[in-house]
Amino acid sequence: MVKTLRFADQEVPVPGFGAMGISFAFGTNLSYDEAEPILLKALEMGCTFWDTAASTEVGRFASKCGVAVFEDGAVTNSAKHIKTYMDGTIERLGFTPDLYYLHRIDPDTPLEESIPALESLRKEGKTKYIGLSECSAKTLRKANSIARIHAVQAEYSPFETLHESDGLVDTARELDITFVAYGPLGHGWLVDHFPYETPESFADDDYRRTIPKFQGENFYANKRISEGFKKIAKRKNCTMAQAALAWVAAQGMIALPGTTRPDRLEENWSSRDIELTDEDLKEMRTLVETLRPQGNRYSEEAAKAIGN
Ligand SMILES: NC(=O)c1ccc[n+]([C@@H]2O[C@H](COP(=O)([O-])OP(=O)(O)OC[C@H]3O[C@@H](n4cnc5c(N)ncnc54)[C@H](OP(=O)(O)O)[C@@H]3O)[C@@H](O)[C@H]2O)c1
């Protein structure tokens, strides 16, 4: 049973909460009135490790810069961008975020410029912690040699363990940098109720229309493959989402499940009550190794911005 995990100098309750879907990405663009009950429910339950970004509009606890979402949408890590976006975040929130990430790494800005810019925000008290998202292991190591990096955020779930083989997970562990796992439900595959029958079922502005894993033949193959995870959920008498989140926590990672529904927030939060035995973990690892998804996790264009 994993109820808290260490993050920098404190223990934080897990799982966290990913706020992206509230206003971005899944075709569910909630109004403030619609979003409020979800956020209040999270606070009531004690789920306080929230993740947002400049590109996902709402914000509390963690936010991100590094993409010029209010201009041309390009990845940029210039010192000027980092400072301006932090000031914009504070203005919109009315308070400072606790953790501030570079959302994507800009290969044209040297880390010698971007990391000191992030670090100076920390020293000025505009954030307590700094992090990188979807960077390479090499970048993480170099950045951490310039200033202490507290978190790396990247995709990780039983249905996407790529970062176990590209060195990111190992590097984070070696450098004692918290791994924050986004997409811990595989962006919606690892749930009991996946309501999409075809790749065309997604809303027009749902970003899964751009993800190869959710498109064409991959959609049908992955729908079938992801069903395999039901086995462990059935044995543990829990939902697929709960089994997936308990497993991510058992890897020592802070999962950020995203939902737009208070009832699912509660369901996901209850994953912290699930005890995975050594036998369960062994079975789950076998499933992870055998139930590999088909197709890339980003479009060709979006993939250019990851792993830098
Ligand atoms: N750093 C980055 O580049 C990056 C990229 C992507 C995401 N993120 C962060 O990670 C967070 C989570 O990622 P994600 O939202 O892409 O993927 P996810 O958490 O793996 O899956 C979210 C999807 O699953 C559905 N869902 C959630 N709980 C469910 C449940 N118990 N039963 C049935 N369906 C359920 C949600 O729909 P409903 O809303 O209908 O429940 C939504 O469609 C985001 O909110 C964001 O903060 C970061």
PDBQT file of the ligand as one rigid body, heavy atoms in Angstrom, charges set to zero:
ROOT
HETATM    1  N1  LIG A 401       4.364  16.615 -19.250  1.00  0.00    +0.000 N 
HETATM    2  C1  LIG A 401       3.659  16.322 -20.303  1.00  0.00    +0.000 C 
HETATM    3  O1  LIG A 401       4.101  16.495 -21.448  1.00  0.00    +0.000 OA
HETATM    4  C2  LIG A 401       2.281  15.752 -20.130  1.00  0.00    +0.000 A 
HETATM    5  C3  LIG A 401       1.615  15.156 -21.208  1.00  0.00    +0.000 A 
HETATM    6  C4  LIG A 401       0.358  14.606 -20.993  1.00  0.00    +0.000 A 
HETATM    7  C5  LIG A 401      -0.210  14.649 -19.728  1.00  0.00    +0.000 A 
HETATM    8  N2  LIG A 401       0.450  15.256 -18.702  1.00  0.00    +0.000 N 
HETATM    9  C6  LIG A 401      -0.129  15.309 -17.338  1.00  0.00    +0.000 C 
HETATM   10  O2  LIG A 401      -0.537  14.011 -16.934  1.00  0.00    +0.000 OA
HETATM   11  C7  LIG A 401      -1.910  14.015 -16.551  1.00  0.00    +0.000 C 
HETATM   12  C8  LIG A 401      -2.552  12.676 -16.890  1.00  0.00    +0.000 C 
HETATM   13  O3  LIG A 401      -2.332  12.298 -18.238  1.00  0.00    +0.000 OA
HETATM   14  P1  LIG A 401      -3.508  12.015 -19.242  1.00  0.00    +0.000 P 
HETATM   15  O4  LIG A 401      -4.719  12.760 -18.748  1.00  0.00    +0.000 OA
HETATM   16  O5  LIG A 401      -2.991  12.257 -20.600  1.00  0.00    +0.000 OA
HETATM   17  O6  LIG A 401      -3.750  10.454 -19.160  1.00  0.00    +0.000 OA
HETATM   18  P2  LIG A 401      -4.338   9.430 -18.095  1.00  0.00    +0.000 P 
HETATM   19  O7  LIG A 401      -4.412  10.037 -16.743  1.00  0.00    +0.000 OA
HETATM   20  O8  LIG A 401      -3.575   8.196 -18.296  1.00  0.00    +0.000 OA
HETATM   21  O9  LIG A 401      -5.829   9.171 -18.662  1.00  0.00    +0.000 OA
HETATM   22  C9  LIG A 401      -6.817  10.155 -18.676  1.00  0.00    +0.000 C 
HETATM   23  C10 LIG A 401      -8.034   9.580 -19.396  1.00  0.00    +0.000 C 
HETATM   24  O10 LIG A 401      -8.567   8.486 -18.653  1.00  0.00    +0.000 OA
HETATM   25  C11 LIG A 401      -9.932   8.728 -18.300  1.00  0.00    +0.000 C 
HETATM   26  N3  LIG A 401     -10.084   8.253 -16.897  1.00  0.00    +0.000 N 
HETATM   27  C12 LIG A 401      -9.402   8.664 -15.805  1.00  0.00    +0.000 A 
HETATM   28  N4  LIG A 401      -9.746   7.943 -14.730  1.00  0.00    +0.000 NA
HETATM   29  C13 LIG A 401     -10.675   7.047 -15.160  1.00  0.00    +0.000 A 
HETATM   30  C14 LIG A 401     -11.415   6.017 -14.494  1.00  0.00    +0.000 A 
HETATM   31  N5  LIG A 401     -11.229   5.739 -13.215  1.00  0.00    +0.000 N 
HETATM   32  N6  LIG A 401     -12.298   5.302 -15.250  1.00  0.00    +0.000 NA
HETATM   33  C15 LIG A 401     -12.487   5.569 -16.554  1.00  0.00    +0.000 A 
HETATM   34  N7  LIG A 401     -11.803   6.526 -17.239  1.00  0.00    +0.000 NA
HETATM   35  C16 LIG A 401     -10.908   7.254 -16.528  1.00  0.00    +0.000 A 
HETATM   36  C17 LIG A 401     -10.132  10.219 -18.441  1.00  0.00    +0.000 C 
HETATM   37  O11 LIG A 401     -11.468  10.493 -18.867  1.00  0.00    +0.000 OA
HETATM   38  P3  LIG A 401     -12.526  11.244 -17.908  1.00  0.00    +0.000 P 
HETATM   39  O12 LIG A 401     -12.094  12.664 -17.798  1.00  0.00    +0.000 OA
HETATM   40  O13 LIG A 401     -13.800  11.104 -18.702  1.00  0.00    +0.000 OA
HETATM   41  O14 LIG A 401     -12.542  10.515 -16.618  1.00  0.00    +0.000 OA
HETATM   42  C18 LIG A 401      -9.156  10.566 -19.576  1.00  0.00    +0.000 C 
HETATM   43  O15 LIG A 401      -9.755  10.308 -20.846  1.00  0.00    +0.000 OA
HETATM   44  C19 LIG A 401      -2.497  15.212 -17.316  1.00  0.00    +0.000 C 
HETATM   45  O16 LIG A 401      -3.669  15.701 -16.721  1.00  0.00    +0.000 OA
HETATM   46  C20 LIG A 401      -1.356  16.204 -17.242  1.00  0.00    +0.000 C 
HETATM   47  O17 LIG A 401      -1.368  16.879 -16.002  1.00  0.00    +0.000 OA
HETATM   48  C21 LIG A 401       1.691  15.783 -18.887  1.00  0.00    +0.000 A 
ENDROOT
TORSDOF 0
